[in-house]
Amino acid sequence: MHFTKMHGLGNDYLYVYGEVPPDVEDLSIRLSDRHFGAGSDGMIYISPSEVADFKMRIFNADGSEAMMCGNGIRCVGKYVYEKGLTTRTTLAIETLSGVKSLDLQVEDGVVRTVSVGMGRAVVDEDLGLSVGDTNLVCTPVHVGNPHAVIFVKDAEAAAVATLGPLVERHAAFPGGVNVEFVQVLSKEGLRMRVWERGSGITMACGTGACASTAAAVSKGFCPPGSTITVHLDGGPLQVVVGADGHVTMTGPAETIYEGEVTLC
């Protein structure tokens, strides 16, 4: 099986063009292992779509299937363009959370950045949680997948590794949830660290950056319609949340290497 390892701000996946195999859960677990596999946050399969230009399906490092991945979908745009599967720079990509629009910024045949129309973010009322010995408040946000945004004074000091998995599996979120720890730097800047559902700590989460910005806008920390820079462990993303809740995210996509694996 041929794969391409790609990343968006360090959020890395193994990309395969073709239909999803029946043993994809085991395959994603095996190949995502950073000691005994290729090493990644999961696998993304790209295939033709009946309702869009292409379809993507995302499988986490634990084998579970994700509805949407903001960093991953940018890499999908780079993959299909640079491999000659399309010549278009405006694309529609089918995901489990609906069809998303991509705008590829191309220089000398290379996709440098991708803007993604993420759809409308739904921000719910704050929710108080008791996790272990800690009581905290999170803002639930849905941007095609579920997020719990926790605003903190210092993102660097946030207990991501300990509180993240407890919130992910909290009874308030029966299907699990992505967890963001967010520090407001200014009206134009946020610092975010993330615990991703099914993958753990990752260097970046595109949908998490969108959810965090939507929560910050809803609370008045950041203005609607402005470009907000979200600083992640892997680098910055630019996010705009309109007054109607629609979100646009812009960021890079990079190819790491091409690989082949013999399946047995």
Rosetta blueprint (number, residue, H / E / L):
1 M L
2 H E
3 F E
4 T E
5 K E
6 M E
7 H E
8 G E
9 L L
10 G L
11 N E
12 D E
13 Y E
14 L E
15 Y E
16 V E
17 Y E
18 G L
19 E L
20 V L
21 P L
22 P L
23 D L
24 V H
25 E H
26 D H
27 L H
28 S H
29 I H
30 R H
31 L H
32 S H
33 D L
34 R L
35 H L
36 F L
37 G L
38 A L
39 G L
40 S L
41 D L
42 G E
43 M E
44 I E
45 Y E
46 I E
47 S E
48 P L
49 S L
50 E L
51 V L
52 A L
53 D L
54 F E
55 K E
56 M E
57 R E
58 I E
59 F E
60 N E
61 A L
62 D L
63 G L
64 S L
65 E E
66 A E
67 M L
68 M L
69 C L
70 G H
71 N H
72 G H
73 I H
74 R H
75 C H
76 V H
77 G H
78 K H
79 Y H
80 V H
81 Y H
82 E H
83 K L
84 G L
85 L L
86 T L
87 T L
88 R L
89 T L
90 T E
91 L E
92 A E
93 I E
94 E E
95 T E
96 L L
97 S L
98 G E
99 V E
100 K E
101 S E
102 L E
103 D E
104 L E
105 Q E
106 V E
107 E E
108 D L
109 G L
110 V E
111 V E
112 R E
113 T E
114 V E
115 S E
116 V E
117 G E
118 M E
119 G E
120 R E
121 A L
122 V E
123 V E
124 D L
125 E L
126 D L
127 L E
128 G E
129 L E
130 S E
131 V E
132 G L
133 D L
134 T E
135 N E
136 L E
137 V E
138 C E
139 T E
140 P E
141 V E
142 H E
143 V L
144 G L
145 N L
146 P E
147 H E
148 A E
149 V E
150 I E
151 F E
152 V L
153 K L
154 D L
155 A H
156 E H
157 A H
158 A L
159 A L
160 V H
161 A H
162 T H
163 L H
164 G H
165 P H
166 L H
167 V H
168 E H
169 R L
170 H L
171 A L
172 A L
173 F L
174 P L
175 G L
176 G L
177 V L
178 N E
179 V E
180 E E
181 F E
182 V E
183 Q E
184 V E
185 L E
186 S E
187 K L
188 E L
189 G E
190 L E
191 R E
192 M E
193 R E
194 V E
195 W E
196 E E
197 R L
198 G L
199 S L
200 G E
201 I E
202 T E
203 M L
204 A L
205 C L
206 G H
207 T H
208 G H
209 A H
210 C H
211 A H
212 S H
213 T H
214 A H
215 A H
216 A H
217 V H
218 S H
219 K L
220 G L
221 F L
222 C L
223 P L
224 P L
225 G L
226 S L
227 T E
228 I E
229 T E
230 V E
231 H E
232 L E
233 D L
234 G L
235 G E
236 P E
237 L E
238 Q E
239 V E
240 V E
241 V E
242 G L
243 A L
244 D L
245 G L
246 H E
247 V E
248 T E
249 M E
250 T E
251 G E
252 P E
253 A L
254 E E
255 T E
256 I E
257 Y E
258 E E
259 G E
260 E E
261 V L
262 T L
263 L L
264 C L
